[in-house]
């Protein structure tokens, strides 16, 4: 595996983070970051959301490493430093949602090559929650999962939902599927909006953390999604919510002030999930891992307890030496 750039100066996570290039089965190059706790007792597979990048989870990785978990995160195709899929690098685009599963495979290749400690656990946010749920159905080998504001439905009014389906479905035969979704600009959301108007977090310091990252490294930014992405997201979430939930024990977080994904879709799916627990956090917005300090501490404490509860005890492994060999 070849080393990839990693900007720890903006990630503000553990200083021994490293990143690698990994090839998905179809040849698309993705970037995988690894934070390796010296005596980790398990590994967390962290699935970011749409438009995100691995450095955004530097602080989150620090929380997990402090609790004894190695952490691996991925730049999905089309975002971060992974291969962009359109001539306009800012457009958030994929032709099909199932191609994200190839990025999951590339991420697992890195984790296995490094002999990261098992069991693996899943921590998935927003679009990563959609990808993660599909991966669980496809047999992702994890002992448990935690979802934060998972994209199991996109939030629209009933009228806008019908319009979104109609427009996105028509875009491909009309050759417009690689156009940006109407009302979504080409500029990345975090830099385009003011804190007072943002849908991500109620914590000004964490919002500033996100803005500083993209101001320092604009090459990480992604703007609005393409119409193809929108149609695939609507289609995939509809399919997933019609499937019986997998047997993996899960813990899911939803903020009471959620404005991006569909809260009703989350509540409905979790209500049908025998091994699933839903916890709603009063006052939180979309990014519960990036809310105020008490909320962050609660989420990471409870996630760590969930991971520990659903894993057979195994001896900790030394993995820093293995990374140094690559």
C-alpha positions in Angstrom: 0.0 0.0 0.0 1.2 3.5 -0.8 1.1 6.3 1.8 -1.4 9.1 1.1 -1.4 12.6 2.4 -3.0 13.3 5.7 -3.4 16.8 7.2 -3.1 16.3 11.0 -2.7 20.0 11.5 -6.4 20.5 10.6 -7.6 17.1 11.9 -6.5 17.8 15.5 -6.5 14.1 16.3 -3.9 11.7 17.6 -0.5 12.6 16.1 0.3 9.1 14.8 -2.4 9.1 12.2 -1.5 7.7 8.8 -3.3 7.5 5.5 -3.1 5.1 2.6 -4.3 4.9 -1.0 -6.5 1.9 -1.7 -8.0 0.7 -5.0 -11.6 -0.3 -5.1 -12.4 -3.3 -7.2 -13.3 -1.1 -10.1 -10.1 0.8 -10.0 -11.3 3.9 -8.3 -8.7 5.2 -5.8 -9.9 6.1 -2.3 -8.0 7.3 0.7 -8.1 5.4 4.0 -7.0 7.0 7.3 -5.9 5.0 10.4 -5.6 6.0 14.0 -4.0 3.1 15.8 -4.3 3.0 19.6 -1.1 1.3 20.9 -3.0 -1.5 22.6 -6.4 -1.3 21.0 -9.0 -3.9 22.0 -11.0 -3.6 18.8 -11.3 -1.4 15.6 -14.0 1.0 14.6 -14.8 1.3 10.9 -16.0 5.0 10.6 -18.2 5.7 7.6 -18.4 9.5 6.9 -21.3 11.3 5.4 -21.8 13.0 2.0 -19.2 15.7 1.2 -17.0 14.7 4.2 -13.3 13.7 4.4 -11.2 11.8 6.9 -9.6 14.8 8.6 -13.1 15.9 9.7 -13.1 13.0 12.1 -9.7 13.6 13.7 -11.2 14.7 17.0 -13.7 11.8 16.9 -10.8 9.4 16.4 -9.1 10.9 19.4 -12.2 10.2 21.5 -12.3 6.6 20.3 -8.6 6.0 20.7 -8.8 7.3 24.2 -11.4 4.7 24.9 -9.2 1.9 23.5 -10.4 1.6 19.9 -8.3 1.8 16.7 -10.2 3.8 14.1 -10.3 3.6 10.3 -12.1 6.1 8.1 -12.5 6.5 4.3 -12.8 9.2 1.7 -15.7 7.9 -0.4 -15.3 8.1 -4.1 -16.1 11.6 -5.4 -15.0 13.4 -2.2 -12.1 14.2 0.0 -8.9 13.2 -1.8 -10.5 10.1 -3.4 -10.9 10.1 -7.2 -13.5 12.6 -8.3 -16.0 11.2 -10.7 -16.9 14.3 -12.8 -14.9 17.0 -14.7 -16.3 19.4 -12.1 -14.4 18.2 -9.0 -16.8 20.1 -6.6 -19.9 18.3 -7.9 -21.0 15.5 -5.4 -21.6 12.7 -7.9 -22.0 8.9 -8.3 -23.8 7.0 -11.0 -25.0 4.3 -8.7 -25.1 4.0 -4.9 -24.0 0.4 -4.9 -20.5 1.5 -6.0 -19.9 2.8 -2.5 -19.7 -0.9 -1.4 -16.6 -1.2 -3.5 -15.1 1.6 -1.3 -16.1 -0.4 1.7 -14.1 -3.4 0.3 -11.1 -1.2 -0.3 -11.3 0.1 3.3 -11.5 -3.5 4.6 -8.4 -4.4 2.5 -6.4 -1.8 4.4 -7.7 -2.9 7.8 -6.9 -6.5 7.1 -3.4 -5.7 5.6 -2.6 -3.8 8.8 -3.9 -6.7 10.9 -6.0 -4.3 12.9 -7.5 -5.8 16.1 -10.8 -7.5 15.9 -13.6 -7.5 16.4 -14.6 -4.7 14.0 -17.4 -2.3 14.9 -19.3 0.1 12.6 -19.7 3.9 13.3 -21.7 5.5 10.5 -22.9 9.0 10.0 -25.6 10.4 7.6 -24.9 9.1 4.1 -22.4 6.7 5.7 -25.4 5.3 7.6 -27.1 4.4 4.3 -23.9 2.8 3.0 -23.4 1.1 6.3 -26.9 -0.4 6.4 -26.4 -1.8 2.9 -23.0 -3.2 4.0 -24.7 -4.9 6.9 -27.2 -6.5 4.6 -24.2 -7.6 2.4 -22.6 -9.3 5.3 -20.2 -6.7 6.7 -18.3 -8.6 9.5 -18.9 -6.3 12.5 -19.9 -7.2 16.0 -22.1 -4.1 16.5 -23.0 -0.8 14.9 -23.6 2.8 15.9 -25.4 5.2 13.6 -25.7 9.0 13.9 -28.4 10.7 11.9 -28.3 7.9 9.4 -29.6 8.8 5.9 -32.4 6.2 5.8 -34.5 8.8 4.1 -33.9 12.3 2.8 -35.9 15.1 4.5 -38.4 16.7 2.1 -41.9 18.1 2.3 -44.5 15.8 0.6 -44.7 18.1 -2.4 -40.9 18.5 -2.7 -40.4 14.7 -2.4 -42.6 14.1 -5.4 -40.8 16.8 -7.3 -37.4 15.3 -6.3 -38.4 11.9 -7.5 -39.8 13.2 -10.8 -36.9 15.5 -11.6 -34.1 13.1 -10.7 -35.7 10.2 -12.5 -36.1 12.2 -15.6 -32.6 13.6 -15.5 -30.8 10.5 -16.8 -32.9 10.0 -20.0 -32.6 13.7 -20.6 -28.8 13.7 -20.1 -29.1 16.0 -17.1 -28.1 13.6 -14.4 -24.7 15.1 -13.9 -26.2 18.6 -13.3 -26.2 19.9 -9.7 -29.5 19.5 -7.9 -31.6 22.7 -8.0 -31.3 24.9 -4.9 -27.9 23.3 -4.2 -25.0 25.5 -5.1 -21.5 24.6 -6.2 -19.9 25.9 -3.0 -19.5 23.6 -0.1 -22.2 24.0 2.6 -19.9 24.7 5.6 -18.3 27.7 3.9 -21.5 28.9 2.2 -23.6 29.3 5.3 -23.2 31.3 8.5 -23.2 29.5 11.9 -26.6 31.0 12.9 -28.2 29.4 9.8 -26.4 26.0 9.8 -28.1 22.7 10.0 -25.1 20.7 11.3 -24.3 21.8 14.9 -25.4 24.1 17.6 -21.8 24.4 18.9 -20.0 27.4 17.4 -16.5 26.1 18.2 -17.1 22.8 16.3 -18.6 24.7 13.4 -15.5 26.8 13.4 -13.4 23.6 13.4 -15.1 22.5 10.2 -14.7 25.9 8.5 -11.0 26.2 9.4 -10.4 22.8 7.8 -11.9 23.7 4.5 -10.5 27.2 4.4 -7.0 25.6 4.9 -7.5 22.7 2.5 -10.1 23.7 -0.2 -9.2 20.7 -2.2 -11.2 18.6 0.3 -14.4 20.4 -0.4 -17.5 19.1 -2.2 -20.5 21.2 -3.2 -24.1 20.1 -3.9 -25.1 16.7 -5.2 -25.8 15.8 -8.8 -29.3 14.8 -9.9 -27.9 11.2 -10.4 -26.8 11.2 -6.7 -30.2 12.4 -5.6 -32.1 9.7 -7.6 -29.8 7.0 -6.3 -30.2 8.2 -2.7 -34.0 8.2 -3.0 -34.0 4.8 -4.6 -31.5 3.2 -2.1 -33.2 4.6 1.0 -36.6 3.3 -0.2 -35.1 -0.1 -0.9 -33.4 -0.3 2.5 -36.4 0.7 4.5 -38.4 -2.0 2.9 -35.9 -4.8 3.9 -36.1 -6.6 7.3 -33.4 -5.1 9.6 -30.2 -7.1 10.0 -29.5 -8.9 13.2 -26.5 -6.8 14.2 -27.0 -5.0 17.5 -27.2 -1.3 16.9 -27.4 2.1 18.7 -28.8 5.0 16.7 -28.7 8.7 17.6 -31.1 11.4 16.3 -31.1 15.1 17.2 -34.4 16.7 18.0 -33.4 19.5 15.6 -32.6 17.3 12.7 -33.1 19.1 9.3 -31.2 17.0 6.7 -32.2 13.4 7.0 -35.8 12.1 7.6 -36.5 11.5 11.3 -39.6 9.5 10.6 -37.6 7.0 8.4 -35.2 6.5 11.3 -37.9 6.0 13.8 -39.8 3.6 11.6 -36.8 1.5 10.8 -35.5 1.4 14.4 -39.0 0.5 15.6 -38.8 -2.7 13.4 -35.2 -3.5 14.5 -35.3 -6.0 17.4 -31.6 -5.6 18.2 -31.7 -1.8 17.8 -32.0 1.1 20.2 -32.8 4.7 19.3 -31.7 7.6 21.4 -32.9 11.1 20.6 -30.9 14.0 21.9 -32.8 17.2 22.8 -31.4 20.3 21.0 -28.9 18.4 18.8 -28.8 19.0 15.1 -27.4 16.7 12.4 -23.8 16.2 13.7 -24.2 14.7 17.2 -20.5 13.8 17.2 -19.8 17.5 16.7 -22.2 19.0 19.1 -21.3 20.6 22.5 -18.8 18.9 24.8 -21.4 17.2 27.1 -23.2 15.8 24.1 -20.0 14.5 22.5 -18.9 12.9 25.7 -22.2 11.2 26.1 -22.3 9.9 22.5 -18.7 8.5 22.6 -19.1 7.0 26.1 -22.3 5.3 25.1 -20.9 4.1 21.8 -17.8 2.7 23.5 -20.0 0.9 26.0 -22.1 -0.5 23.2 -19.1 -1.8 21.3 -17.7 -3.4 24.4 -20.9 -5.0 25.4 -21.3 -6.7 22.0 -17.8 -8.1 21.6 -16.2 -11.1 23.1 -13.1 -10.1 25.1 -9.9 -10.5 23.1 -6.3 -9.7 24.0 -5.1 -6.3 22.8 -2.8 -6.3 19.8 0.2 -4.2 19.1 -0.4 -2.6 15.6 1.8 0.4 15.5 4.8 -1.7 14.5 2.8 -3.2 11.6 1.9 0.3 10.3 5.6 1.3 10.5 6.5 -1.5 8.1 4.3 -0.2 5.3 
